[in-house]
Amino acid sequence: MDLVHLRLVAPPALTGPALALLTADRHVLNLAVLESAAREPDGDVLECDVVRGAANALLHRLRGLGIDRQGSIAIEDVELLLSHRADRLEATEPRVLAHAPLWAAVEAGIRAGGTYLPSFYLLLVIAGLIGAVGIMTNSQILIVAAMVVGPEYGAITSVALGLDRGHRRRVEEGLRALTVGFLLAIVVTLLFALLARAAGLQSKAFQAGLRPVSNLIDTPNLLSLVVAVLAGIVGIVSLAEARRTALLGVFISVTTIPAASDVAVSLAFGDWHEAWGSLLQLLLNVVVLVIVGVLVLRVQRRIWARVTRRAAGAAPGGPAPSRP
């Protein structure tokens, strides 16, 4: 059974109401109370283990009490719990309740991806350079490698979360990072492509105009739109349900980094039409991924809330929890 460990620091005035919520919830295990154990902020410490799917509603209630404003709530994954009571709970509760996403953790992971350290821009530049080599040598393997290296999906999902939550600063920071990052990648890759052209490093087929990799990238159409939409759906679902292999599939299915690389390479070789097509492809994919991200976040959150409410209500032990 998937469990999370909660550690609450609550002022004495809120300890009673919080304790009442925790003891009344059948999905709470191993409840411990340490009076006056906390400093900065001063208060009582309450610790417990909670079934992951039921933690959303419980956290909603605890935050409604003001625990997060006047104290704090820490959340950790429980890797292993040896308990006959937990085994009995797992046997009686619907499995969907144990594996539902914990939205506080999902959003925390997305916010972490929206941290733009110097490495974010460095990885974008490196990915752009790898993509340029792939384009000039007609190597699809290198294009895939560039997609995997690129860190831009973290920024895209951060922008989507910011729009979903109405967090203007997060949206502005994400869009600024994407704009600066892609411009930097294009400029550095353009310089590299100019040097490669001067040295004659491009493949003979590319020089002769046989550019199957480039042609796939610089031709935005309905199919590329469909792929971007599907990849956006898979990306958010994989983030919510911790499906890392599916998330990797998103990295290698959307032509953001390859499009930026192709803009630079096309400019270096004087192919203005291809450069324009690649720029449109880049903008199309980023915009579609952001829009789909916002929509899927909202839809998935509502679907899981409805599923977990029904599952909790159908299980023995009491009525369904309130909406998270």
N, C-alpha and C positions, 0 to 999 in steps of 0.2 A: 504494500500500500504506500502511495506517495504521501508523505507527511512534510509539513513545514514546522519549524520551531519559532515561536513568538517570544520575544522578550520585551515586556512593557515596563517603562518607568512612568509611574503615575503619581501625581500629588495625592496626599491622603484623602482629600475631598472626593477624588474620582476613583479611589481604590474600590470602594464598596460597589458602585454601579458597574465598574469593569469586572469585578469578581462575579457579580450576579449574571452578567452576560456570558462569561466563560463557563460557569458551573451549569448554566441552563442549556448549553449547547452540547448535544450528544456526540459531536465530532471532535470534542476537546479531550485530550489525554494528558496525564502527567502534570496536572496543574500544581504549581508551587508558588507560595507567597512569601516574600522576604520583606518584612516591615522595616521601613527607614533604612534600607540598605543602599539606596542610591544617593549620589552626590552630583551636583551640577548636571541636571537639576536635582534638587533634593526630592525624595519621595520614596515610594514603595516599589519593589520589583516584583512583577508577576511573570512567570514563565510557564509555557505549555506547548504541547504538540497538537497540531490540528490537521485534519484531512485536507489535502491541498484544494480540492474543489470547493469545500465548505469555507475555506479561509477568506474567500472574496467577500461573502456576506458578513462574516464576523469582523473583518477589518473595516468594512463600511460602518458597522455599528460602533466599533471602538473609536473610529475617527469622528463619528457623530457626537460622541461624548467629549471630544476635545483632547483625547490622549496624545495625539500627534502634535497638537499646538502647545499644550502645557507640559508635556513630557516627551516621550519618544516611543517608537515601535520599531524593533529590529526583527528582521525575518531571515531565517537560514533554512537551507534544505536539510532534512534528516536523511542521512545516507542509509542508516540501518537502525531498526528498533526491534528489540526482542521483548515481546509482550504478548501474553495470552489474550489480554483485553483487546489489543490492537488486531490480533488474528481474528477474534470474534467479530469485531467491527468490520473488518475486511470481508468476512464471510456473509454479513447481512446487508452491507451497503452496496448500492449499484456501483459497478466498476467505473462508470463514467464520472462519478463524483470524485474518485481517487485520482483521476488523470486529467481533470479539467485544468486549463491554464490558470495560474495565479497572476492576475493582471497587473498587480503592483510590481511583480518581478519582471513581467514582460516589458512593461513601460520603462523600468529601470535599465533593462538591457538595451532598449532602443536609445534611451538617453545617453548611455555609455558610448554607443556608436556615433553619437553626435558630438564627440569631443575631438576637436581638430588640432591635434598636436603637429609639430613639424613633420613627423613621420607620415601623417595623412597626405601631405603634399608631396613628400618624397616618393611614397608608394604610387601616387598618381603619375608622377613623372616617369618612374621606372616602368610602370605598366604601359605608358604611352610609348616609350622607347622599344619595349618588347613587341608591342603591337606593330610599330613601324617596321621592324625587322621582318615580322611575319607577313606584312603586306608586300614588302619589296622582294621577298623570296617566295611568295605564294604558299606560305606554310600555315595551314589551318591549326596545327598543333601550337604554334607560337601565339596565334590569336586567342586560343583557349587559355594559354598560360597568362596572357595579358589580362583577360577577363577575371581570372582567379586572383591575381595580384591586386587588382584595383580595389580600393576601399570605399568607393563612392556610394555603395548601396547603404552603408550605415548613415551617411549624410541624408540620403533620400528618404529613408524611413524616419529619421529624426524630424525632417521637415513635415512629413505626413502626420506624425504624432503631434507636432506643434500646431498644425492646422486643425487637427481633430480636437485638441484640448484648448484651442484659442490662445496659445502661447506665442505671442508675436515675436518675442526675442529669439526663441528657438528657431522659428521659421526664417527670420532674417539672418541669423548666424549660419544656418544650414545652406541657404541660397548663396550667401557670400562665400562660404567655403567651396561650394561646388563651382561657382563662377571663377573665383581666383584659381582654384585647383586645376580646372580644365584649361583655363587660359595659359597657366604656367606649363602644363603638360604639352599643350599645342606648340607653344613658343620653343621650348627645349627640343621637342621632337622635330620641329621644323628645321632648327639649326643642325640637328643630327642628320636629317634627311638631305639637307643641302650638302653637307660634308660627304655623305654616302654617295650622292649623285656625282659630285666632283671626283671622287675616288673610283667611281664605276663599280660600286659594291652591289648594286641591284642585280637581280637575276636577269639572264638573257630573255626569258619569257616575259618578265615584267617590262623590260626595255622595249620589247617588240609589241607591247600592247595586250599581251595575254595576261589578264589580271582577274581571275575568277574570285579571289578573296576580296579584292577591292570592290568589284562589281556587286557582290552581295551586301557590302556595307553601305555603299553610297547610293543605294536605290530604295528609299523609304516607300513602302506601299501598304496595302491592307494587311498582307501577311505579317509584316514586321510589327504592325499595330496589334494584331492578334497575339503575337508572341510576347510583346511587352505587357499586354493585359494579363495573360496567363502567368507570366513570370512574376508580375506584381502580386497576384493572388497567392501563388505558391510561396513567395517570399514572406508575406505577413503570416500566413498559416504556419509556416515552418518556424518563424520566430516565436509565435504564440505557443506552439506545441513542442518546441525544442527539437525539431527534426533537422539536424545539421546537414545531413546528406541532401535533403531537398533544397536547403538554403544554398548549398554549393551549386546545385543545378541552376539556380537563379543567376549566380555569378557568371556562368558559362553559357547563358542563353540570351542575354540582352546586350546589344551592341552599343554600349556607352563608351568605354575605353577604346575599342577598335574604331569607332566613329571619330573620336578625337584624334587618334593616330592617323586615320586616313585623311582628315582635314589637313594635317601638317604635311603628310607625304604628297598629297595632291597639289598643295601649294608649291612645294619644293620642285615638283616636276611640271609645273605650269598647267595642271589640269583643273581649271577653274570650275567647270561644271561638276566634276566629281567632288571637289572641295565643298561646293554648295550643297550637294546631295548628302554628303557625310555630316555636314553641320545640321541639316534638317533632321537627319536620322538621330543625331545626338540629342537635339532639343525634344524631338518626339518621344524618345524613350524616357528621358528624365521627367517630362511633364506627365506622361502616362503612368509611370511608376509612382509618382507622388499622388496623383488623383486616385488611382486604384488602391494605394496604400491607405488613404483616408477612408475610402468607402469600405474596404475589407476590414479595417480595424473596427469600425462601428458595427458592421453586420456581424462579424465574428463574435464580438463582445456580447451583442444581444442574443445571438443564437446560443452561446454557451451559458448565458445567464438563465435563459428559458429552460435549457436542458438540465442544468443543475438544480433549478427550483423544482422541476418535475421529479427528478431523481430523488431529491431529498424528501419531497412530499410522499413519494411512493414507498420509501423505505420505512421500516418500523421505527417508532420512537417519537413521532411528532410531526407538526406541520412543516411545510417548506419554509426556508429562510427568506428574508426580505430581499429585494432587488439590490445587487451590489453596485 
